[in-house]
């Protein structure tokens, strides 16, 4: 528990440093790989258009498309937050993430099926 608390404060400190200083914000956005962002935007656009078309276009139900857009925006925010974390810090605590992911994978084996999926 102590390690997770320390992890939280280190992440918070790193994000605070990045977003408090104007120069650091410019440096942060310049360090992002533009090609990956463009590819993600293109794939999202194709998926959103296909989903919109599959739901009937203008006459159909657009709630699924709106959900897709909302979750895309949540994903972009999460991507920016995670990319703000120092890589060396993540390299030091990789085992914590590894153990958490293994536990989550094992928990899937014992979960109830949803919509008859196994």
Backbone atoms as SQL, in Angstrom:
CREATE TABLE atoms (id INTEGER PRIMARY KEY, chain TEXT, resi INTEGER, resn TEXT, atom TEXT, x REAL, y REAL, z REAL);
INSERT INTO atoms VALUES
  (1, 'A', 1, 'UNK', 'N', 0.828, -1.191, 0.000),
  (2, 'A', 1, 'UNK', 'CA', 0.000, 0.000, 0.000),
  (3, 'A', 1, 'UNK', 'C', 0.868, 1.248, 0.000),
  (4, 'A', 2, 'UNK', 'N', 1.972, 1.182, 0.727),
  (5, 'A', 2, 'UNK', 'CA', 2.868, 2.318, 0.798),
  (6, 'A', 2, 'UNK', 'C', 3.468, 2.614, -0.575),
  (7, 'A', 3, 'UNK', 'N', 3.815, 1.544, -1.319),
  (8, 'A', 3, 'UNK', 'CA', 4.383, 1.745, -2.653),
  (9, 'A', 3, 'UNK', 'C', 3.383, 2.415, -3.579),
  (10, 'A', 4, 'UNK', 'N', 2.102, 2.033, -3.487),
  (11, 'A', 4, 'UNK', 'CA', 1.091, 2.664, -4.336),
  (12, 'A', 4, 'UNK', 'C', 0.905, 4.129, -3.964),
  (13, 'A', 5, 'UNK', 'N', 0.988, 4.456, -2.676),
  (14, 'A', 5, 'UNK', 'CA', 0.877, 5.846, -2.245),
  (15, 'A', 5, 'UNK', 'C', 2.056, 6.650, -2.775),
  (16, 'A', 6, 'UNK', 'N', 3.244, 6.077, -2.685),
  (17, 'A', 6, 'UNK', 'CA', 4.428, 6.756, -3.216),
  (18, 'A', 6, 'UNK', 'C', 4.299, 6.923, -4.719),
  (19, 'A', 7, 'UNK', 'N', 3.797, 5.895, -5.399),
  (20, 'A', 7, 'UNK', 'CA', 3.584, 5.969, -6.839),
  (21, 'A', 7, 'UNK', 'C', 2.644, 7.110, -7.179),
  (22, 'A', 8, 'UNK', 'N', 1.541, 7.236, -6.439),
  (23, 'A', 8, 'UNK', 'CA', 0.571, 8.289, -6.697),
  (24, 'A', 8, 'UNK', 'C', 1.213, 9.664, -6.557),
  (25, 'A', 9, 'UNK', 'N', 1.989, 9.864, -5.505),
  (26, 'A', 9, 'UNK', 'CA', 2.592, 11.177, -5.279),
  (27, 'A', 9, 'UNK', 'C', 3.654, 11.493, -6.321),
  (28, 'A', 10, 'UNK', 'N', 4.400, 10.485, -6.781),
  (29, 'A', 10, 'UNK', 'CA', 5.401, 10.731, -7.815),
  (30, 'A', 10, 'UNK', 'C', 4.735, 11.092, -9.137),
  (31, 'A', 11, 'UNK', 'N', 3.660, 10.386, -9.481),
  (32, 'A', 11, 'UNK', 'CA', 2.930, 10.714, -10.712),
  (33, 'A', 11, 'UNK', 'C', 2.342, 12.112, -10.602),
  (34, 'A', 12, 'UNK', 'N', 1.733, 12.418, -9.462),
  (35, 'A', 12, 'UNK', 'CA', 1.130, 13.738, -9.252),
  (36, 'A', 12, 'UNK', 'C', 2.185, 14.831, -9.348),
  (37, 'A', 13, 'UNK', 'N', 3.360, 14.584, -8.755),
  (38, 'A', 13, 'UNK', 'CA', 4.429, 15.575, -8.795),
  (39, 'A', 13, 'UNK', 'C', 4.898, 15.804, -10.231),
  (40, 'A', 14, 'UNK', 'N', 5.080, 14.711, -10.986),
  (41, 'A', 14, 'UNK', 'CA', 5.514, 14.843, -12.377),
  (42, 'A', 14, 'UNK', 'C', 4.493, 15.602, -13.207),
  (43, 'A', 15, 'UNK', 'N', 3.211, 15.286, -13.029),
  (44, 'A', 15, 'UNK', 'CA', 2.178, 15.988, -13.795),
  (45, 'A', 15, 'UNK', 'C', 2.088, 17.450, -13.383),
  (46, 'A', 16, 'UNK', 'N', 2.261, 17.739, -12.097),
  (47, 'A', 16, 'UNK', 'CA', 2.215, 19.117, -11.623),
  (48, 'A', 16, 'UNK', 'C', 3.349, 19.926, -12.226),
  (49, 'A', 17, 'UNK', 'N', 4.531, 19.339, -12.256),
  (50, 'A', 17, 'UNK', 'CA', 5.672, 20.040, -12.839),
  (51, 'A', 17, 'UNK', 'C', 5.426, 20.318, -14.319),
  (52, 'A', 18, 'UNK', 'N', 4.878, 19.349, -15.023),
  (53, 'A', 18, 'UNK', 'CA', 4.662, 19.514, -16.459),
  (54, 'A', 18, 'UNK', 'C', 3.605, 20.572, -16.741),
  (55, 'A', 19, 'UNK', 'N', 2.505, 20.563, -16.007),
  (56, 'A', 19, 'UNK', 'CA', 1.394, 21.437, -16.358),
  (57, 'A', 19, 'UNK', 'C', 1.423, 22.794, -15.663),
  (58, 'A', 20, 'UNK', 'N', 2.351, 23.016, -14.730),
  (59, 'A', 20, 'UNK', 'CA', 2.437, 24.329, -14.100),
  (60, 'A', 20, 'UNK', 'C', 3.298, 25.285, -14.906),
  (61, 'A', 21, 'UNK', 'N', 4.296, 24.800, -15.554),
  (62, 'A', 21, 'UNK', 'CA', 5.227, 25.648, -16.273),
  (63, 'A', 21, 'UNK', 'C', 4.866, 25.688, -17.747),
  (64, 'A', 22, 'UNK', 'N', 4.727, 26.896, -18.279),
  (65, 'A', 22, 'UNK', 'CA', 4.382, 27.046, -19.688),
  (66, 'A', 22, 'UNK', 'C', 5.424, 26.460, -20.613),
  (67, 'A', 23, 'UNK', 'N', 6.677, 26.608, -20.271),
  (68, 'A', 23, 'UNK', 'CA', 7.761, 26.080, -21.100),
  (69, 'A', 23, 'UNK', 'C', 7.707, 24.552, -21.112),
  (70, 'A', 24, 'UNK', 'N', 7.430, 23.976, -19.965),
  (71, 'A', 24, 'UNK', 'CA', 7.360, 22.520, -19.880),
  (72, 'A', 24, 'UNK', 'C', 6.202, 21.979, -20.703),
  (73, 'A', 25, 'UNK', 'N', 5.093, 22.708, -20.761),
  (74, 'A', 25, 'UNK', 'CA', 3.948, 22.268, -21.566),
  (75, 'A', 25, 'UNK', 'C', 4.325, 22.251, -23.043),
  (76, 'A', 26, 'UNK', 'N', 4.995, 23.306, -23.508),
  (77, 'A', 26, 'UNK', 'CA', 5.423, 23.352, -24.907),
  (78, 'A', 26, 'UNK', 'C', 6.396, 22.210, -25.206),
  (79, 'A', 27, 'UNK', 'N', 7.322, 21.967, -24.287),
  (80, 'A', 27, 'UNK', 'CA', 8.288, 20.887, -24.472),
  (81, 'A', 27, 'UNK', 'C', 7.586, 19.532, -24.492),
  (82, 'A', 28, 'UNK', 'N', 6.583, 19.385, -23.619),
  (83, 'A', 28, 'UNK', 'CA', 5.831, 18.128, -23.557),
  (84, 'A', 28, 'UNK', 'C', 5.126, 17.848, -24.879),
  (85, 'A', 29, 'UNK', 'N', 4.429, 18.847, -25.435),
  (86, 'A', 29, 'UNK', 'CA', 3.705, 18.627, -26.678),
  (87, 'A', 29, 'UNK', 'C', 4.638, 18.475, -27.871),
  (88, 'A', 30, 'UNK', 'N', 5.804, 19.096, -27.815),
  (89, 'A', 30, 'UNK', 'CA', 6.775, 18.896, -28.890),
  (90, 'A', 30, 'UNK', 'C', 7.384, 17.501, -28.839),
  (91, 'A', 31, 'UNK', 'N', 7.407, 16.899, -27.649),
  (92, 'A', 31, 'UNK', 'CA', 7.999, 15.568, -27.520),
  (93, 'A', 31, 'UNK', 'C', 7.052, 14.447, -27.963),
  (94, 'A', 32, 'UNK', 'N', 5.780, 14.753, -28.168),
  (95, 'A', 32, 'UNK', 'CA', 4.837, 13.731, -28.624),
  (96, 'A', 32, 'UNK', 'C', 5.137, 13.341, -30.063),
  (97, 'A', 33, 'UNK', 'N', 4.966, 12.077, -30.360),
  (98, 'A', 33, 'UNK', 'CA', 5.206, 11.576, -31.715),
  (99, 'A', 33, 'UNK', 'C', 3.965, 11.869, -32.559),
  (100, 'A', 34, 'UNK', 'N', 4.091, 12.805, -33.468),
  (101, 'A', 34, 'UNK', 'CA', 2.959, 13.253, -34.270),
  (102, 'A', 34, 'UNK', 'C', 2.424, 12.151, -35.185),
  (103, 'A', 35, 'UNK', 'N', 3.295, 11.275, -35.676),
  (104, 'A', 35, 'UNK', 'CA', 2.845, 10.228, -36.589),
  (105, 'A', 35, 'UNK', 'C', 1.888, 9.257, -35.888),
  (106, 'A', 36, 'UNK', 'N', 2.157, 8.930, -34.638),
  (107, 'A', 36, 'UNK', 'CA', 1.266, 8.030, -33.903),
  (108, 'A', 36, 'UNK', 'C', -0.089, 8.684, -33.683),
  (109, 'A', 37, 'UNK', 'N', -0.088, 9.963, -33.345),
  (110, 'A', 37, 'UNK', 'CA', -1.343, 10.680, -33.120),
  (111, 'A', 37, 'UNK', 'C', -2.164, 10.749, -34.403),
  (112, 'A', 38, 'UNK', 'N', -1.518, 10.994, -35.530),
  (113, 'A', 38, 'UNK', 'CA', -2.227, 11.054, -36.816),
  (114, 'A', 38, 'UNK', 'C', -2.816, 9.692, -37.162),
  (115, 'A', 39, 'UNK', 'N', -2.062, 8.622, -36.950),
  (116, 'A', 39, 'UNK', 'CA', -2.555, 7.274, -37.240),
  (117, 'A', 39, 'UNK', 'C', -3.755, 6.942, -36.356),
  (118, 'A', 40, 'UNK', 'N', -3.677, 7.301, -35.066),
  (119, 'A', 40, 'UNK', 'CA', -4.800, 7.054, -34.155),
  (120, 'A', 40, 'UNK', 'C', -6.032, 7.838, -34.608),
  (121, 'A', 41, 'UNK', 'N', -5.849, 9.079, -35.012),
  (122, 'A', 41, 'UNK', 'CA', -6.982, 9.888, -35.490),
  (123, 'A', 41, 'UNK', 'C', -7.602, 9.312, -36.764),
  (124, 'A', 42, 'UNK', 'N', -6.771, 8.831, -37.668),
  (125, 'A', 42, 'UNK', 'CA', -7.288, 8.231, -38.901),
  (126, 'A', 42, 'UNK', 'C', -8.078, 6.956, -38.587),
  (127, 'A', 43, 'UNK', 'N', -7.521, 6.095, -37.740),
  (128, 'A', 43, 'UNK', 'CA', -8.225, 4.858, -37.385),
  (129, 'A', 43, 'UNK', 'C', -9.525, 5.146, -36.642),
  (130, 'A', 44, 'UNK', 'N', -9.493, 6.130, -35.759),
  (131, 'A', 44, 'UNK', 'CA', -10.720, 6.506, -35.056),
  (132, 'A', 44, 'UNK', 'C', -11.768, 7.022, -36.036),
  (133, 'A', 45, 'UNK', 'N', -11.350, 7.849, -36.975),
  (134, 'A', 45, 'UNK', 'CA', -12.299, 8.397, -37.956),
  (135, 'A', 45, 'UNK', 'C', -12.941, 7.287, -38.781),
  (136, 'A', 46, 'UNK', 'N', -12.131, 6.341, -39.232),
  (137, 'A', 46, 'UNK', 'CA', -12.668, 5.225, -40.016),
  (138, 'A', 46, 'UNK', 'C', -13.669, 4.431, -39.176),
  (139, 'A', 47, 'UNK', 'N', -13.310, 4.147, -37.934),
  (140, 'A', 47, 'UNK', 'CA', -14.203, 3.393, -37.056),
  (141, 'A', 47, 'UNK', 'C', -15.490, 4.137, -36.749),
  (142, 'A', 48, 'UNK', 'N', -15.398, 5.438, -36.492),
  (143, 'A', 48, 'UNK', 'CA', -16.592, 6.231, -36.174),
  (144, 'A', 48, 'UNK', 'C', -17.516, 6.334, -37.384),
  (145, 'A', 49, 'UNK', 'N', -16.935, 6.514, -38.565),
  (146, 'A', 49, 'UNK', 'CA', -17.758, 6.585, -39.780),
  (147, 'A', 49, 'UNK', 'C', -18.429, 5.244, -40.054),
  (148, 'A', 50, 'UNK', 'N', -17.702, 4.153, -39.876),
  (149, 'A', 50, 'UNK', 'CA', -18.283, 2.823, -40.092),
  (150, 'A', 50, 'UNK', 'C', -19.394, 2.550, -39.085),
  (151, 'A', 51, 'UNK', 'N', -19.186, 2.923, -37.842),
  (152, 'A', 51, 'UNK', 'CA', -20.206, 2.721, -36.814),
  (153, 'A', 51, 'UNK', 'C', -21.437, 3.575, -37.084),
  (154, 'A', 52, 'UNK', 'N', -21.210, 4.803, -37.488),
  (155, 'A', 52, 'UNK', 'CA', -22.319, 5.705, -37.821),
  (156, 'A', 52, 'UNK', 'C', -23.122, 5.149, -38.994),
  (157, 'A', 53, 'UNK', 'N', -22.416, 4.666, -40.003),
  (158, 'A', 53, 'UNK', 'CA', -23.077, 4.113, -41.177),
  (159, 'A', 53, 'UNK', 'C', -23.834, 2.828, -40.829),
  (160, 'A', 54, 'UNK', 'N', -23.248, 1.989, -39.989),
  (161, 'A', 54, 'UNK', 'CA', -23.884, 0.722, -39.623),
  (162, 'A', 54, 'UNK', 'C', -25.144, 0.941, -38.791),
  (163, 'A', 55, 'UNK', 'N', -25.215, 2.059, -38.082),
  (164, 'A', 55, 'UNK', 'CA', -26.390, 2.356, -37.258),
  (165, 'A', 55, 'UNK', 'C', -27.468, 3.128, -38.001),
  (166, 'A', 56, 'UNK', 'N', -27.328, 3.308, -39.285),
  (167, 'A', 56, 'UNK', 'CA', -28.393, 3.906, -40.069),
  (168, 'A', 56, 'UNK', 'C', -28.177, 5.346, -40.476),
  (169, 'A', 57, 'UNK', 'N', -27.035, 5.910, -40.226),
  (170, 'A', 57, 'UNK', 'CA', -26.757, 7.274, -40.659),
  (171, 'A', 57, 'UNK', 'C', -27.627, 8.296, -39.968),
  (172, 'A', 58, 'UNK', 'N', -28.159, 9.258, -40.759),
  (173, 'A', 58, 'UNK', 'CA', -28.954, 10.353, -40.197),
  (174, 'A', 58, 'UNK', 'C', -30.263, 9.864, -39.592),
  (175, 'A', 59, 'UNK', 'N', -30.860, 8.858, -40.188),
  (176, 'A', 59, 'UNK', 'CA', -32.151, 8.376, -39.704),
  (177, 'A', 59, 'UNK', 'C', -32.010, 7.384, -38.550),
  (178, 'A', 60, 'UNK', 'N', -30.832, 6.859, -38.331),
  (179, 'A', 60, 'UNK', 'CA', -30.641, 5.805, -37.339),
  (180, 'A', 60, 'UNK', 'C', -30.318, 6.335, -35.952),
  (181, 'A', 61, 'UNK', 'N', -29.983, 5.388, -35.080),
  (182, 'A', 61, 'UNK', 'CA', -29.633, 5.699, -33.701),
  (183, 'A', 61, 'UNK', 'C', -28.150, 6.057, -33.641),
  (184, 'A', 62, 'UNK', 'N', -27.835, 7.259, -33.184),
  (185, 'A', 62, 'UNK', 'CA', -26.444, 7.700, -33.130),
  (186, 'A', 62, 'UNK', 'C', -25.847, 7.600, -31.730),
  (187, 'A', 63, 'UNK', 'N', -26.535, 6.943, -30.813),
  (188, 'A', 63, 'UNK', 'CA', -26.022, 6.877, -29.442),
  (189, 'A', 63, 'UNK', 'C', -24.720, 6.080, -29.364),
  (190, 'A', 64, 'UNK', 'N', -24.609, 5.021, -30.156),
  (191, 'A', 64, 'UNK', 'CA', -23.375, 4.232, -30.149),
  (192, 'A', 64, 'UNK', 'C', -22.199, 5.045, -30.680),
  (193, 'A', 65, 'UNK', 'N', -22.455, 5.837, -31.702),
  (194, 'A', 65, 'UNK', 'CA', -21.396, 6.688, -32.250),
  (195, 'A', 65, 'UNK', 'C', -20.971, 7.726, -31.229),
  (196, 'A', 66, 'UNK', 'N', -21.928, 8.298, -30.497),
  (197, 'A', 66, 'UNK', 'CA', -21.596, 9.273, -29.463),
  (198, 'A', 66, 'UNK', 'C', -20.789, 8.635, -28.332),
  (199, 'A', 67, 'UNK', 'N', -21.127, 7.392, -27.985),
  (200, 'A', 67, 'UNK', 'CA', -20.344, 6.675, -26.973),
  (201, 'A', 67, 'UNK', 'C', -18.910, 6.465, -27.455),
  (202, 'A', 68, 'UNK', 'N', -18.786, 6.109, -28.735),
  (203, 'A', 68, 'UNK', 'CA', -17.459, 5.884, -29.315),
  (204, 'A', 68, 'UNK', 'C', -16.624, 7.166, -29.249),
  (205, 'A', 69, 'UNK', 'N', -17.230, 8.290, -29.583),
  (206, 'A', 69, 'UNK', 'CA', -16.519, 9.573, -29.545),
  (207, 'A', 69, 'UNK', 'C', -16.140, 9.928, -28.111),
  (208, 'A', 70, 'UNK', 'N', -17.057, 9.718, -27.163),
  (209, 'A', 70, 'UNK', 'CA', -16.776, 10.041, -25.763),
  (210, 'A', 70, 'UNK', 'C', -15.616, 9.202, -25.233),
  (211, 'A', 71, 'UNK', 'N', -15.628, 7.898, -25.516),
  (212, 'A', 71, 'UNK', 'CA', -14.552, 7.049, -25.036),
  (213, 'A', 71, 'UNK', 'C', -13.236, 7.345, -25.746),
  (214, 'A', 72, 'UNK', 'N', -13.307, 7.795, -26.984),
  (215, 'A', 72, 'UNK', 'CA', -12.091, 8.212, -27.680),
  (216, 'A', 72, 'UNK', 'C', -11.469, 9.412, -26.966),
  (217, 'A', 73, 'UNK', 'N', -12.288, 10.378, -26.584),
  (218, 'A', 73, 'UNK', 'CA', -11.778, 11.553, -25.880),
  (219, 'A', 73, 'UNK', 'C', -11.196, 11.170, -24.519),
  (220, 'A', 74, 'UNK', 'N', -11.851, 10.252, -23.822),
  (221, 'A', 74, 'UNK', 'CA', -11.312, 9.764, -22.544),
  (222, 'A', 74, 'UNK', 'C', -9.958, 9.095, -22.785),
  (223, 'A', 75, 'UNK', 'N', -9.865, 8.328, -23.851),
  (224, 'A', 75, 'UNK', 'CA', -8.609, 7.664, -24.179),
  (225, 'A', 75, 'UNK', 'C', -7.491, 8.638, -24.512),
  (226, 'A', 76, 'UNK', 'N', -7.826, 9.718, -25.207),
  (227, 'A', 76, 'UNK', 'CA', -6.819, 10.734, -25.535),
  (228, 'A', 76, 'UNK', 'C', -6.294, 11.389, -24.259),
  (229, 'A', 77, 'UNK', 'N', -7.199, 11.715, -23.339),
  (230, 'A', 77, 'UNK', 'CA', -6.783, 12.317, -22.066),
  (231, 'A', 77, 'UNK', 'C', -5.884, 11.349, -21.296),
  (232, 'A', 78, 'UNK', 'N', -6.273, 10.085, -21.239),
  (233, 'A', 78, 'UNK', 'CA', -5.452, 9.081, -20.553),
  (234, 'A', 78, 'UNK', 'C', -4.087, 8.939, -21.222),
  (235, 'A', 79, 'UNK', 'N', -4.056, 8.983, -22.548),
  (236, 'A', 79, 'UNK', 'CA', -2.802, 8.886, -23.281),
  (237, 'A', 79, 'UNK', 'C', -1.883, 10.046, -22.914),
  (238, 'A', 80, 'UNK', 'N', -2.434, 11.251, -22.839),
  (239, 'A', 80, 'UNK', 'CA', -1.615, 12.414, -22.494),
  (240, 'A', 80, 'UNK', 'C', -1.103, 12.322, -21.057),
  (241, 'A', 81, 'UNK', 'N', -1.940, 11.850, -20.152),
  (242, 'A', 81, 'UNK', 'CA', -1.510, 11.727, -18.758),
  (243, 'A', 81, 'UNK', 'C', -0.409, 10.680, -18.602),
  (244, 'A', 82, 'UNK', 'N', -0.585, 9.541, -19.268),
  (245, 'A', 82, 'UNK', 'CA', 0.419, 8.476, -19.158),
  (246, 'A', 82, 'UNK', 'C', 1.717, 8.892, -19.847),
  (247, 'A', 83, 'UNK', 'N', 1.621, 9.590, -20.954),
  (248, 'A', 83, 'UNK', 'CA', 2.843, 10.012, -21.644),
  (249, 'A', 83, 'UNK', 'C', 3.589, 11.093, -20.869),
  (250, 'A', 84, 'UNK', 'N', 2.933, 11.731, -19.915),
  (251, 'A', 84, 'UNK', 'CA', 3.597, 12.743, -19.092),
  (252, 'A', 84, 'UNK', 'C', 4.436, 12.121, -17.993),
  (253, 'A', 85, 'UNK', 'N', 4.254, 10.836, -17.728),
  (254, 'A', 85, 'UNK', 'CA', 5.001, 10.159, -16.667),
  (255, 'A', 85, 'UNK', 'C', 6.387, 9.800, -17.197),
  (256, 'A', 86, 'UNK', 'N', 7.380, 10.039, -16.385),
  (257, 'A', 86, 'UNK', 'CA', 8.762, 9.762, -16.763),
  (258, 'A', 86, 'UNK', 'C', 8.969, 8.264, -16.991),
  (259, 'A', 87, 'UNK', 'N', 9.599, 7.923, -18.095),
  (260, 'A', 87, 'UNK', 'CA', 9.811, 6.522, -18.453),
  (261, 'A', 87, 'UNK', 'C', 10.690, 5.802, -17.428),
  (262, 'A', 88, 'UNK', 'N', 11.695, 6.477, -16.906),
  (263, 'A', 88, 'UNK', 'CA', 12.579, 5.848, -15.922),
  (264, 'A', 88, 'UNK', 'C', 11.817, 5.462, -14.659),
  (265, 'A', 89, 'UNK', 'N', 10.862, 6.271, -14.283),
  (266, 'A', 89, 'UNK', 'CA', 10.039, 5.954, -13.119),
  (267, 'A', 89, 'UNK', 'C', 9.211, 4.700, -13.370),
  (268, 'A', 90, 'UNK', 'N', 8.628, 4.595, -14.566),
  (269, 'A', 90, 'UNK', 'CA', 7.844, 3.404, -14.905),
  (270, 'A', 90, 'UNK', 'C', 8.728, 2.160, -14.969),
  (271, 'A', 91, 'UNK', 'N', 9.973, 2.331, -15.415),
  (272, 'A', 91, 'UNK', 'CA', 10.887, 1.200, -15.494),
  (273, 'A', 91, 'UNK', 'C', 11.225, 0.656, -14.106),
  (274, 'A', 92, 'UNK', 'N', 11.162, 1.510, -13.091),
  (275, 'A', 92, 'UNK', 'CA', 11.465, 1.067, -11.736),
  (276, 'A', 92, 'UNK', 'C', 10.319, 0.272, -11.111),
  (277, 'A', 93, 'UNK', 'N', 9.083, 0.534, -11.535),
  (278, 'A', 93, 'UNK', 'CA', 7.936, -0.118, -10.896),
  (279, 'A', 93, 'UNK', 'C', 7.193, -1.052, -11.847),
  (280, 'A', 94, 'UNK', 'N', 7.873, -1.559, -12.862),
  (281, 'A', 94, 'UNK', 'CA', 7.213, -2.404, -13.852),
  (282, 'A', 94, 'UNK', 'C', 6.618, -3.654, -13.218),
  (283, 'A', 95, 'UNK', 'N', 7.239, -4.170, -12.210),
  (284, 'A', 95, 'UNK', 'CA', 6.768, -5.417, -11.607),
  (285, 'A', 95, 'UNK', 'C', 5.382, -5.236, -10.980),
  (286, 'A', 96, 'UNK', 'N', 5.100, -4.060, -10.439),
  (287, 'A', 96, 'UNK', 'CA', 3.788, -3.793, -9.852),
  (288, 'A', 96, 'UNK', 'C', 2.707, -3.895, -10.934),
  (289, 'A', 97, 'UNK', 'N', 2.952, -3.252, -12.075),
  (290, 'A', 97, 'UNK', 'CA', 1.983, -3.313, -13.172),
  (291, 'A', 97, 'UNK', 'C', 1.833, -4.738, -13.696),
  (292, 'A', 98, 'UNK', 'N', 2.940, -5.459, -13.776),
  (293, 'A', 98, 'UNK', 'CA', 2.911, -6.832, -14.265),
  (294, 'A', 98, 'UNK', 'C', 2.039, -7.715, -13.375),
  (295, 'A', 99, 'UNK', 'N', 2.231, -7.612, -12.076),
  (296, 'A', 99, 'UNK', 'CA', 1.461, -8.422, -11.134),
  (297, 'A', 99, 'UNK', 'C', -0.020, -8.055, -11.194),
  (298, 'A', 100, 'UNK', 'N', -0.323, -6.773, -11.278),
  (299, 'A', 100, 'UNK', 'CA', -1.727, -6.337, -11.365),
  (300, 'A', 100, 'UNK', 'C', -2.381, -6.901, -12.623),
  (301, 'A', 101, 'UNK', 'N', -1.692, -6.868, -13.749),
  (302, 'A', 101, 'UNK', 'CA', -2.266, -7.378, -14.996),
  (303, 'A', 101, 'UNK', 'C', -2.475, -8.888, -14.942),
  (304, 'A', 102, 'UNK', 'N', -1.543, -9.626, -14.347),
  (305, 'A', 102, 'UNK', 'CA', -1.708, -11.071, -14.216),
  (306, 'A', 102, 'UNK', 'C', -2.917, -11.386, -13.342),
  (307, 'A', 103, 'UNK', 'N', -3.070, -10.660, -12.243),
  (308, 'A', 103, 'UNK', 'CA', -4.229, -10.863, -11.367),
  (309, 'A', 103, 'UNK', 'C', -5.526, -10.581, -12.120),
  (310, 'A', 104, 'UNK', 'N', -5.564, -9.507, -12.893),
  (311, 'A', 104, 'UNK', 'CA', -6.771, -9.185, -13.665),
  (312, 'A', 104, 'UNK', 'C', -7.074, -10.272, -14.707),
  (313, 'A', 105, 'UNK', 'N', -6.044, -10.797, -15.340),
  (314, 'A', 105, 'UNK', 'CA', -6.264, -11.870, -16.314),
  (315, 'A', 105, 'UNK', 'C', -6.818, -13.126, -15.655),
  (316, 'A', 106, 'UNK', 'N', -6.338, -13.462, -14.477),
  (317, 'A', 106, 'UNK', 'CA', -6.847, -14.629, -13.766),
  (318, 'A', 106, 'UNK', 'C', -8.291, -14.384, -13.323),
  (319, 'A', 107, 'UNK', 'N', -8.612, -13.174, -12.895),
  (320, 'A', 107, 'UNK', 'CA', -9.976, -12.852, -12.472),
  (321, 'A', 107, 'UNK', 'C', -10.988, -12.995, -13.607),
  (322, 'A', 108, 'UNK', 'N', -10.543, -12.798, -14.841),
  (323, 'A', 108, 'UNK', 'CA', -11.437, -12.958, -15.987),
  (324, 'A', 108, 'UNK', 'C', -11.920, -14.402, -16.089),
  (325, 'A', 109, 'UNK', 'N', -11.084, -15.340, -15.705),
  (326, 'A', 109, 'UNK', 'CA', -11.465, -16.754, -15.771),
  (327, 'A', 109, 'UNK', 'C', -12.646, -17.071, -14.859),
  (328, 'A', 110, 'UNK', 'N', -12.794, -16.324, -13.777),
  (329, 'A', 110, 'UNK', 'CA', -13.845, -16.593, -12.804),
  (330, 'A', 110, 'UNK', 'C', -15.031, -15.648, -12.915),
  (331, 'A', 111, 'UNK', 'N', -15.044, -14.782, -13.913),
  (332, 'A', 111, 'UNK', 'CA', -16.145, -13.830, -14.051),
  (333, 'A', 111, 'UNK', 'C', -17.343, -14.486, -14.735),
  (334, 'A', 112, 'UNK', 'N', -18.499, -13.925, -14.508),
  (335, 'A', 112, 'UNK', 'CA', -19.731, -14.420, -15.121),
  (336, 'A', 112, 'UNK', 'C', -19.767, -14.032, -16.603),
  (337, 'A', 113, 'UNK', 'N', -20.276, -14.906, -17.463),
  (338, 'A', 113, 'UNK', 'CA', -20.402, -14.557, -18.886),
  (339, 'A', 113, 'UNK', 'C', -21.399, -13.414, -19.086),
  (340, 'A', 114, 'UNK', 'N', -21.069, -12.541, -20.007),
  (341, 'A', 114, 'UNK', 'CA', -21.954, -11.433, -20.344),
  (342, 'A', 114, 'UNK', 'C', -22.465, -11.672, -21.750),
  (343, 'A', 115, 'UNK', 'N', -23.774, -11.660, -21.905),
  (344, 'A', 115, 'UNK', 'CA', -24.400, -11.914, -23.212),
  (345, 'A', 115, 'UNK', 'C', -23.928, -13.238, -23.824),
  (346, 'A', 116, 'UNK', 'N', -23.881, -14.264, -23.019),
  (347, 'A', 116, 'UNK', 'CA', -23.511, -15.619, -23.423),
  (348, 'A', 116, 'UNK', 'C', -22.105, -15.745, -23.992),
  (349, 'A', 117, 'UNK', 'N', -21.201, -14.836, -23.630),
  (350, 'A', 117, 'UNK', 'CA', -19.814, -14.974, -24.071),
  (351, 'A', 117, 'UNK', 'C', -19.055, -15.825, -23.072),
  (352, 'A', 118, 'UNK', 'N', -18.114, -16.592, -23.545),
  (353, 'A', 118, 'UNK', 'CA', -17.331, -17.465, -22.666),
  (354, 'A', 118, 'UNK', 'C', -15.915, -17.005, -22.571);
